[in-house]
Structure formats: structure tokens, C-alpha cells
Amino acid sequence: MQLTIDGLVLRRRPLGQNQLLTILTAQQGVLTAYVNQRGTMASKLSATTEVLCYSRFVLFQGKSGYVVDKADSNRIFFGLRQDWDKLCLASYFAQLAAELCPFDEPAAEPLRLLLNTLHYLEKGSRDMRQLKALFELRLLTLTGFMPDLVGCRCCSEYEKPEILFFPNEGDLCCADCTRESSAVGGIKVSPGVLAAMRHILYTGPEKLFSFVLGEEGLDALYQVSERYLLTQLEKSFSALELYNSCRITQKWEPAITDETRT
């Protein structure tokens, strides 16, 4: 059986005499395919089957799974490979997509999200903190980890002067209700940061990248989205640790350093 499909390579690792690709597609979600490293075909496929390449694949069903017969590039995202910080962040996006996106199920929206995020990252037209938080929260939303940001979980108020986000529960609680319930583990979020989080969750894909935050707001959004993701998934990501280590080396200081307990 032959399958022709567009997909973005999320991962490539050696497996015996072959390379095993993890590919994100719109029609079938995540799938895996082998690339034979022997012969002239291997050299022809090397550029179009690298991680972060978006290619049109011709796959054949073999005894052990799909085998890549042909791959023509749609977009290579060459600019990401010329900037270490961008490459680290893009690798984290790919690692996160491989973790969260479904196998053998449609994943058109996650693929669209990842391609658009990589486009803005390559062009440098959006702040990297914004792109990171946006990709994390939106992908979590698309894959079953959507937080509830409609209003306070106790009094249902949409806007309050002081409100906290709880990463464990994935919801909000205003300061008054937090004190009454003795809840712990909340992170204070400013009105601007909360508005940005709501935008990421609830707006349509056409306007998803259109919000603006100041420097302090971007730092806070960066931290709260990462905290939520790591809390919900209960695992670490090597590419994220590498990216954050580069940020620390550059003396970048986050706005949120620990949880606010009341």
C-alpha cells in the first residue's frame, strides 16, 4: 500500500541500519516511518527528512511499518538552523508535539499551530517568550489539557482586581475566595497576562498570534504557561531544559520565581 502525505518531521533517530522518523500529519496525526540509510536514495532523502522539515512523503507499508520511498520538501525552515536559540526552542516545540499529538487520529489543528509558530519564530516577527507560551497553552488546549479561565472557581467572577491561577487544578480563584478557602499553590496573574492566556485559549486561529504584552507581562506569561505544562504532564523535556539553560546563561531573569501562597 502506498500513502502520499504531507508531514513535519518531529524526531529522527537511528535504528539499526535505518533512521526512524516521527512525523506529524494533518490526516493521521503522528506516524512513524523508516528511512533506509543505504544506497543513493539515502543521500537524496537526507535533506528532506531532517527534523523540522515539512515535506511531502511517499510511504510504502512494509512488514515493520511505513518506509519512506520519496520525500520532497515543502519548507525546510532553514533560518531556524542558523540561530542556536531559535533551534533550541523549535526543537522543544517538536518534542512537545511528539509527546502530546495523537497517533492514527486527525491532527490538522496541532500541525497548523506548529507550522505557524515555526514560521513566526524563523522570521523573528514575534517575541520568543510569546511564541513559547502561546504554543504550550494552545497545544495543551488542543490535546485535552485545556485550563478553565472563564472566571473564579468559587464566585464565578470574570474580572477581579487580584486573581490567582492554580497550575494543579488548571483554574482561577480570586484573592478573596482564596483566603476564605485557604487554597495554596496559586500564582498571581495580572489582568494583562490573564487576558493573553484567555486569548490563546479561546480565540480563533486567524487572530491567535495578534496579542501584545509588555516586557514584564511576557516574562510572567512565559513562566506561568511553563509551570502549568510541567505540572499537568508531570515530566521534563530535555529540549526545554537546554533552552532555559541558554536563557539563564544570557542572564535572563523571570518575573515569577515561586508560587504565591495565601
C-alpha atoms as a printed R data frame, in Angstrom:
    type eleno elety resid chain resno       x      y      z
1   ATOM     1    CA   MET     A     1   0.000  0.000  0.000
2   ATOM     2    CA   GLN     A     2   1.260  3.461 -0.926
3   ATOM     3    CA   LEU     A     3   0.493  6.628  1.036
4   ATOM     4    CA   THR     A     4   1.267 10.175 -0.100
5   ATOM     5    CA   ILE     A     5   1.031 12.636  2.765
6   ATOM     6    CA   ASP     A     6   2.407 15.989  3.942
7   ATOM     7    CA   GLY     A     7   4.086 15.997  7.332
8   ATOM     8    CA   LEU     A     8   6.559 17.739  9.615
9   ATOM     9    CA   VAL     A     9   9.445 15.656 10.954
10  ATOM    10    CA   LEU     A    10   9.423 15.838 14.756
11  ATOM    11    CA   ARG     A    11  12.121 13.328 15.549
12  ATOM    12    CA   ARG     A    12  14.795 11.308 13.745
13  ATOM    13    CA   ARG     A    13  16.792  8.588 15.440
14  ATOM    14    CA   PRO     A    14  18.988  5.706 14.291
15  ATOM    15    CA   LEU     A    15  17.523  2.237 14.422
16  ATOM    16    CA   GLY     A    16  19.890 -0.439 13.210
17  ATOM    17    CA   GLN     A    17  20.780  0.336  9.617
18  ATOM    18    CA   ASN     A    18  17.828  2.691  9.249
19  ATOM    19    CA   GLN     A    19  16.586  6.009 10.559
20  ATOM    20    CA   LEU     A    20  13.205  6.095 12.268
21  ATOM    21    CA   LEU     A    21  11.212  9.275 11.632
22  ATOM    22    CA   THR     A    22   8.390 10.583 13.786
23  ATOM    23    CA   ILE     A    23   6.161 12.697 11.542
24  ATOM    24    CA   LEU     A    24   3.181 14.919 12.363
25  ATOM    25    CA   THR     A    25   0.470 14.901  9.689
26  ATOM    26    CA   ALA     A    26  -2.947 16.513  9.408
27  ATOM    27    CA   GLN     A    27  -4.809 13.367  8.363
28  ATOM    28    CA   GLN     A    28  -3.237 10.700 10.570
29  ATOM    29    CA   GLY     A    29  -1.673 12.633 13.425
30  ATOM    30    CA   VAL     A    30   1.680 11.211 14.449
31  ATOM    31    CA   LEU     A    31   3.097  8.342 12.418
32  ATOM    32    CA   THR     A    32   6.497  6.684 12.159
33  ATOM    33    CA   ALA     A    33   8.412  5.720  9.039
34  ATOM    34    CA   TYR     A    34  11.784  4.178  8.286
35  ATOM    35    CA   VAL     A    35  14.447  5.692  6.051
36  ATOM    36    CA   ASN     A    36  16.967  3.263  4.620
37  ATOM    37    CA   GLN     A    37  20.477  4.707  5.068
38  ATOM    38    CA   ARG     A    38  21.999  2.577  2.331
39  ATOM    39    CA   GLY     A    39  22.238  3.371 -1.378
40  ATOM    40    CA   THR     A    40  21.854  6.521 -3.420
41  ATOM    41    CA   MET     A    41  18.305  7.129 -2.197
42  ATOM    42    CA   ALA     A    42  19.559  7.761  1.343
43  ATOM    43    CA   SER     A    43  21.575 10.800  0.300
44  ATOM    44    CA   LYS     A    44  18.649 12.153 -1.714
45  ATOM    45    CA   LEU     A    45  16.363 11.896  1.323
46  ATOM    46    CA   SER     A    46  18.786 13.326  3.876
47  ATOM    47    CA   ALA     A    47  17.790 16.986  3.435
48  ATOM    48    CA   THR     A    48  14.037 16.422  3.222
49  ATOM    49    CA   THR     A    49  13.779 14.075  6.203
50  ATOM    50    CA   GLU     A    50  15.676 16.134  8.766
51  ATOM    51    CA   VAL     A    51  13.945 17.252 11.960
52  ATOM    52    CA   LEU     A    52  11.767 20.346 11.385
53  ATOM    53    CA   CYS     A    53  11.442 19.683  7.643
54  ATOM    54    CA   TYR     A    54   7.903 19.894  6.292
55  ATOM    55    CA   SER     A    55   7.818 17.533  3.319
56  ATOM    56    CA   ARG     A    56   5.510 15.570  1.052
57  ATOM    57    CA   PHE     A    57   6.215 11.917  1.736
58  ATOM    58    CA   VAL     A    58   5.545  8.881 -0.393
59  ATOM    59    CA   LEU     A    59   5.374  5.957  2.019
60  ATOM    60    CA   PHE     A    60   5.058  2.234  1.457
61  ATOM    61    CA   GLN     A    61   3.652 -0.155  4.017
62  ATOM    62    CA   GLY     A    62   6.384 -2.645  4.887
63  ATOM    63    CA   LYS     A    63   6.429 -5.607  7.255
64  ATOM    64    CA   SER     A    64   7.503 -3.450 10.202
65  ATOM    65    CA   GLY     A    65   5.693 -0.233  9.287
66  ATOM    66    CA   TYR     A    66   5.943  2.587  6.784
67  ATOM    67    CA   VAL     A    67   9.076  3.009  4.675
68  ATOM    68    CA   VAL     A    68   9.935  6.336  3.034
69  ATOM    69    CA   ASP     A    69  10.189  5.921 -0.732
70  ATOM    70    CA   LYS     A    70  10.314  9.618 -1.606
71  ATOM    71    CA   ALA     A    71  10.229 12.984  0.151
72  ATOM    72    CA   ASP     A    72  10.014 16.418 -1.445
73  ATOM    73    CA   SER     A    73  10.372 19.465  0.773
74  ATOM    74    CA   ASN     A    74   7.522 21.919  1.216
75  ATOM    75    CA   ARG     A    75   9.522 24.011  3.673
76  ATOM    76    CA   ILE     A    76  12.827 23.317  5.410
77  ATOM    77    CA   PHE     A    77  12.830 26.224  7.918
78  ATOM    78    CA   PHE     A    78  16.466 26.832  7.129
79  ATOM    79    CA   GLY     A    79  16.526 30.058  9.151
80  ATOM    80    CA   LEU     A    80  15.927 28.164 12.381
81  ATOM    81    CA   ARG     A    81  19.172 26.263 11.903
82  ATOM    82    CA   GLN     A    82  21.193 29.466 11.719
83  ATOM    83    CA   ASP     A    83  20.244 30.654 15.211
84  ATOM    84    CA   TRP     A    84  21.022 28.500 18.245
85  ATOM    85    CA   ASP     A    85  18.265 29.915 20.469
86  ATOM    86    CA   LYS     A    86  15.647 29.520 17.755
87  ATOM    87    CA   LEU     A    87  16.788 25.988 17.004
88  ATOM    88    CA   CYS     A    88  16.591 25.022 20.695
89  ATOM    89    CA   LEU     A    89  13.098 26.444 21.028
90  ATOM    90    CA   ALA     A    90  11.905 24.863 17.783
91  ATOM    91    CA   SER     A    91  13.299 21.503 18.947
92  ATOM    92    CA   TYR     A    92  11.300 21.880 22.150
93  ATOM    93    CA   PHE     A    93   8.150 22.529 20.130
94  ATOM    94    CA   ALA     A    94   8.802 19.374 18.114
95  ATOM    95    CA   GLN     A    95   9.469 17.338 21.254
96  ATOM    96    CA   LEU     A    96   6.270 18.612 22.854
97  ATOM    97    CA   ALA     A    97   4.210 17.862 19.742
98  ATOM    98    CA   ALA     A    98   5.590 14.326 19.617
99  ATOM    99    CA   GLU     A    99   4.532 13.869 23.240
100 ATOM   100    CA   LEU     A   100   1.024 15.300 23.006
101 ATOM   101    CA   CYS     A   101  -0.293 14.810 19.480
102 ATOM   102    CA   PRO     A   102  -2.307 11.638 18.799
103 ATOM   103    CA   PHE     A   103  -1.263  8.643 16.759
104 ATOM   104    CA   ASP     A   104  -3.575  7.493 13.948
105 ATOM   105    CA   GLU     A   105  -6.047 10.342 14.514
106 ATOM   106    CA   PRO     A   106  -6.504 13.623 12.619
107 ATOM   107    CA   ALA     A   107  -4.303 16.429 13.928
108 ATOM   108    CA   ALA     A   108  -4.862 19.264 11.470
109 ATOM   109    CA   GLU     A   109  -5.044 21.982 14.125
110 ATOM   110    CA   PRO     A   110  -1.887 20.927 16.053
111 ATOM   111    CA   LEU     A   111   0.020 20.725 12.762
112 ATOM   112    CA   ARG     A   112  -1.244 24.141 11.697
113 ATOM   113    CA   LEU     A   113  -0.291 25.568 15.081
114 ATOM   114    CA   LEU     A   114   3.221 24.154 14.908
115 ATOM   115    CA   LEU     A   115   3.846 25.290 11.333
116 ATOM   116    CA   ASN     A   116   2.610 28.817 12.061
117 ATOM   117    CA   THR     A   117   4.670 29.025 15.253
118 ATOM   118    CA   LEU     A   118   7.799 27.903 13.419
119 ATOM   119    CA   HIS     A   119   7.092 30.481 10.704
120 ATOM   120    CA   TYR     A   120   6.945 33.366 13.200
121 ATOM   121    CA   LEU     A   121   9.968 32.007 15.044
122 ATOM   122    CA   GLU     A   122  12.033 31.793 11.867
123 ATOM   123    CA   LYS     A   123  11.022 35.282 10.733
124 ATOM   124    CA   GLY     A   124  11.651 36.806 14.156
125 ATOM   125    CA   SER     A   125   8.404 38.778 13.940
126 ATOM   126    CA   ARG     A   126   7.157 37.694 17.379
127 ATOM   127    CA   ASP     A   127   8.919 37.634 20.731
128 ATOM   128    CA   MET     A   128  10.223 34.157 21.553
129 ATOM   129    CA   ARG     A   129   8.648 34.308 25.012
130 ATOM   130    CA   GLN     A   130   5.291 34.965 23.407
131 ATOM   131    CA   LEU     A   131   5.662 32.098 20.944
132 ATOM   132    CA   LYS     A   132   6.717 29.650 23.632
133 ATOM   133    CA   ALA     A   133   3.793 30.429 25.928
134 ATOM   134    CA   LEU     A   134   1.340 30.518 23.040
135 ATOM   135    CA   PHE     A   135   2.443 27.157 21.679
136 ATOM   136    CA   GLU     A   136   2.388 25.499 25.104
137 ATOM   137    CA   LEU     A   137  -1.063 26.705 26.136
138 ATOM   138    CA   ARG     A   138  -2.691 26.258 22.736
139 ATOM   139    CA   LEU     A   139  -1.285 22.770 22.186
140 ATOM   140    CA   LEU     A   140  -2.380 21.750 25.675
141 ATOM   141    CA   THR     A   141  -5.838 23.084 24.851
142 ATOM   142    CA   LEU     A   142  -5.999 21.139 21.585
143 ATOM   143    CA   THR     A   143  -4.879 17.874 23.183
144 ATOM   144    CA   GLY     A   144  -7.150 17.653 26.220
145 ATOM   145    CA   PHE     A   145  -5.358 19.757 28.852
146 ATOM   146    CA   MET     A   146  -7.323 22.987 28.490
147 ATOM   147    CA   PRO     A   147  -7.401 25.059 31.695
148 ATOM   148    CA   ASP     A   148 -10.583 26.795 32.838
149 ATOM   149    CA   LEU     A   149 -10.005 30.550 32.659
150 ATOM   150    CA   VAL     A   150 -13.619 31.696 32.419
151 ATOM   151    CA   GLY     A   151 -13.788 33.001 35.974
152 ATOM   152    CA   CYS     A   152 -13.167 32.380 39.657
153 ATOM   153    CA   ARG     A   153 -13.957 28.771 40.511
154 ATOM   154    CA   CYS     A   154 -15.783 29.877 43.684
155 ATOM   155    CA   CYS     A   155 -17.654 33.104 42.889
156 ATOM   156    CA   SER     A   156 -17.537 32.852 39.052
157 ATOM   157    CA   GLU     A   157 -16.381 36.472 38.691
158 ATOM   158    CA   TYR     A   158 -14.741 37.083 35.313
159 ATOM   159    CA   GLU     A   159 -12.671 40.072 36.403
160 ATOM   160    CA   LYS     A   160 -11.348 40.845 39.866
161 ATOM   161    CA   PRO     A   161  -8.589 43.233 40.982
162 ATOM   162    CA   GLU     A   162  -6.493 40.304 42.168
163 ATOM   163    CA   ILE     A   163  -6.769 36.772 40.812
164 ATOM   164    CA   LEU     A   164  -4.628 33.645 41.052
165 ATOM   165    CA   PHE     A   165  -4.048 30.789 38.642
166 ATOM   166    CA   PHE     A   166  -3.657 27.289 40.103
167 ATOM   167    CA   PRO     A   167  -1.479 25.027 37.905
168 ATOM   168    CA   ASN     A   168  -2.509 21.804 39.657
169 ATOM   169    CA   GLU     A   169  -6.225 22.359 39.149
170 ATOM   170    CA   GLY     A   170  -5.909 24.413 35.964
171 ATOM   171    CA   ASP     A   171  -8.325 27.101 37.090
172 ATOM   172    CA   LEU     A   172  -8.653 30.553 38.655
173 ATOM   173    CA   CYS     A   173  -9.569 31.770 42.090
174 ATOM   174    CA   CYS     A   174  -9.841 35.404 43.137
175 ATOM   175    CA   ALA     A   175  -7.871 36.595 46.156
176 ATOM   176    CA   ASP     A   176 -10.971 36.916 48.359
177 ATOM   177    CA   CYS     A   177 -12.132 33.346 47.696
178 ATOM   178    CA   THR     A   178  -8.572 32.040 48.008
179 ATOM   179    CA   ARG     A   179  -8.288 33.462 51.513
180 ATOM   180    CA   GLU     A   180 -11.656 32.047 52.511
181 ATOM   181    CA   SER     A   181 -10.852 28.563 51.203
182 ATOM   182    CA   SER     A   182  -7.210 28.556 52.406
183 ATOM   183    CA   ALA     A   183  -6.167 27.350 48.942
184 ATOM   184    CA   VAL     A   184  -2.426 27.127 48.279
185 ATOM   185    CA   GLY     A   185  -0.247 26.926 45.205
186 ATOM   186    CA   GLY     A   186  -1.718 29.836 43.298
187 ATOM   187    CA   ILE     A   187   0.232 32.207 41.058
188 ATOM   188    CA   LYS     A   188  -0.850 35.827 40.924
189 ATOM   189    CA   VAL     A   189  -1.544 36.897 37.343
190 ATOM   190    CA   SER     A   190  -2.018 40.452 36.221
191 ATOM   191    CA   PRO     A   191  -5.088 41.447 34.166
192 ATOM   192    CA   GLY     A   192  -2.889 41.735 31.071
193 ATOM   193    CA   VAL     A   193  -1.383 38.276 31.462
194 ATOM   194    CA   LEU     A   194  -4.783 36.733 32.150
195 ATOM   195    CA   ALA     A   195  -6.196 38.437 29.047
196 ATOM   196    CA   ALA     A   196  -3.319 36.999 26.993
197 ATOM   197    CA   MET     A   197  -3.936 33.496 28.381
198 ATOM   198    CA   ARG     A   198  -7.635 33.758 27.561
199 ATOM   199    CA   HIS     A   199  -6.777 34.960 24.071
200 ATOM   200    CA   ILE     A   200  -4.525 31.949 23.493
201 ATOM   201    CA   LEU     A   201  -7.198 29.528 24.666
202 ATOM   202    CA   TYR     A   202 -10.363 30.957 23.176
203 ATOM   203    CA   THR     A   203  -9.562 32.974 20.047
204 ATOM   204    CA   GLY     A   204  -9.712 31.561 16.529
205 ATOM   205    CA   PRO     A   205  -6.555 30.523 14.675
206 ATOM   206    CA   GLU     A   206  -6.682 33.559 12.351
207 ATOM   207    CA   LYS     A   207  -6.029 36.015 15.220
208 ATOM   208    CA   LEU     A   208  -4.102 33.716 17.537
209 ATOM   209    CA   PHE     A   209  -0.730 35.479 17.182
210 ATOM   210    CA   SER     A   210  -2.084 39.025 17.338
211 ATOM   211    CA   PHE     A   211  -1.906 39.865 21.054
212 ATOM   212    CA   VAL     A   212   0.702 42.212 22.563
213 ATOM   213    CA   LEU     A   213   2.283 42.259 26.033
214 ATOM   214    CA   GLY     A   214   4.997 44.381 27.609
215 ATOM   215    CA   GLU     A   215   8.311 43.015 28.863
216 ATOM   216    CA   GLU     A   216   7.111 42.229 32.383
217 ATOM   217    CA   GLY     A   217   3.950 40.613 31.062
218 ATOM   218    CA   LEU     A   218   5.885 38.414 28.632
219 ATOM   219    CA   ASP     A   219   8.180 37.221 31.402
220 ATOM   220    CA   ALA     A   220   5.186 36.349 33.590
221 ATOM   221    CA   LEU     A   221   3.314 34.617 30.757
222 ATOM   222    CA   TYR     A   222   6.443 32.612 29.915
223 ATOM   223    CA   GLN     A   223   6.666 31.305 33.460
224 ATOM   224    CA   VAL     A   224   3.007 30.623 34.183
225 ATOM   225    CA   SER     A   225   2.471 28.671 30.955
226 ATOM   226    CA   GLU     A   226   5.588 26.577 31.552
227 ATOM   227    CA   ARG     A   227   4.577 25.928 35.153
228 ATOM   228    CA   TYR     A   228   1.156 24.755 34.053
229 ATOM   229    CA   LEU     A   229   2.536 22.476 31.345
230 ATOM   230    CA   LEU     A   230   5.117 20.776 33.560
231 ATOM   231    CA   THR     A   231   2.594 20.369 36.376
232 ATOM   232    CA   GLN     A   232  -0.023 18.794 34.128
233 ATOM   233    CA   LEU     A   233   2.303 16.496 32.192
234 ATOM   234    CA   GLU     A   234   4.447 15.552 35.192
235 ATOM   235    CA   LYS     A   235   7.593 15.139 33.135
236 ATOM   236    CA   SER     A   236  10.556 17.158 31.936
237 ATOM   237    CA   PHE     A   237  11.713 17.867 28.398
238 ATOM   238    CA   SER     A   238  15.396 17.855 27.510
239 ATOM   239    CA   ALA     A   239  14.996 20.487 24.797
240 ATOM   240    CA   LEU     A   240  13.217 22.804 27.237
241 ATOM   241    CA   GLU     A   241  15.973 22.377 29.810
242 ATOM   242    CA   LEU     A   242  18.564 23.191 27.153
243 ATOM   243    CA   TYR     A   243  16.673 26.278 26.008
244 ATOM   244    CA   ASN     A   244  16.188 27.559 29.544
245 ATOM   245    CA   SER     A   245  19.853 26.976 30.351
246 ATOM   246    CA   CYS     A   246  20.754 29.186 27.403
247 ATOM   247    CA   ARG     A   247  18.394 31.864 28.694
248 ATOM   248    CA   ILE     A   248  19.959 31.712 32.154
249 ATOM   249    CA   THR     A   249  23.429 31.999 30.628
250 ATOM   250    CA   GLN     A   250  22.260 35.185 28.956
251 ATOM   251    CA   LYS     A   251  21.235 36.490 32.412
252 ATOM   252    CA   TRP     A   252  17.539 36.453 31.632
253 ATOM   253    CA   GLU     A   253  15.537 36.769 34.848
254 ATOM   254    CA   PRO     A   254  11.901 35.584 35.030
255 ATOM   255    CA   ALA     A   255   9.257 37.751 36.652
256 ATOM   256    CA   ILE     A   256   7.784 34.841 38.638
257 ATOM   257    CA   THR     A   257  10.201 32.926 40.851
258 ATOM   258    CA   ASP     A   258   7.914 30.935 43.105
259 ATOM   259    CA   GLU     A   259   4.282 30.349 43.949
260 ATOM   260    CA   THR     A   260   2.324 32.909 45.929
261 ATOM   261    CA   ARG     A   261   0.699 31.265 48.905
262 ATOM   262    CA   THR     A   262  -2.153 32.853 50.782
